[in-house]
């Protein structure tokens, strides 16, 4: 799923980026794509930042 340069990513904390990554990992055959996506997010943003993004995403989902 290639993205054009003019397209912007979903805002951070909306959960859309996470869900897109989960879907991409599912297609690649990951056994537990949610856990893998969370691990990648923690590695990229750090524990504190990732937890705050997770909290924001859960609030928006309600």
C-alpha positions in Angstrom: 0.0 0.0 0.0 2.2 2.8 -1.3 1.4 6.3 -0.1 1.7 9.3 -2.4 4.0 12.2 -1.3 1.0 14.6 -1.2 -0.9 12.3 1.2 -0.4 13.0 4.9 -0.3 10.4 7.7 -3.1 10.2 10.2 -2.6 12.4 13.3 -0.5 10.9 16.0 -2.7 9.5 18.8 -5.8 8.8 16.6 -5.1 5.1 16.5 -5.3 5.1 12.7 -1.5 4.7 12.2 -1.5 1.8 14.7 -4.4 0.1 13.0 -2.8 0.5 9.6 0.4 -1.1 10.9 -1.6 -4.0 12.4 -3.2 -4.7 9.1 0.1 -4.6 7.3 1.6 -7.0 9.8 -1.4 -9.4 9.4 -0.9 -9.5 5.7 2.8 -10.3 6.2 1.8 -13.3 8.4 2.5 -12.1 12.0 1.1 -14.4 14.6 0.2 -11.5 17.0 0.2 -8.3 14.9 -1.2 -6.1 17.8 1.7 -7.1 20.1 4.2 -6.6 17.3 2.8 -3.2 16.4 3.0 -2.2 20.1 6.6 -3.3 20.4 7.5 -1.3 17.3 5.7 1.7 18.7 7.5 1.5 22.0 10.8 1.1 20.3 10.2 4.2 18.1 8.6 6.5 20.6 9.7 5.2 24.0 7.5 3.8 26.8 6.2 7.1 28.2 5.3 8.7 24.8 3.7 5.4 23.5 1.6 5.0 26.6 0.3 8.6 26.2 -0.6 7.9 22.6 -2.3 4.7 23.5 -4.4 6.4 26.2 -5.4 9.1 23.6 -6.4 6.5 21.1 -8.5 4.6 23.6 -10.3 7.8 24.6 -11.1 8.6 20.9 -12.3 5.0 20.3 -15.0 5.3 23.0 
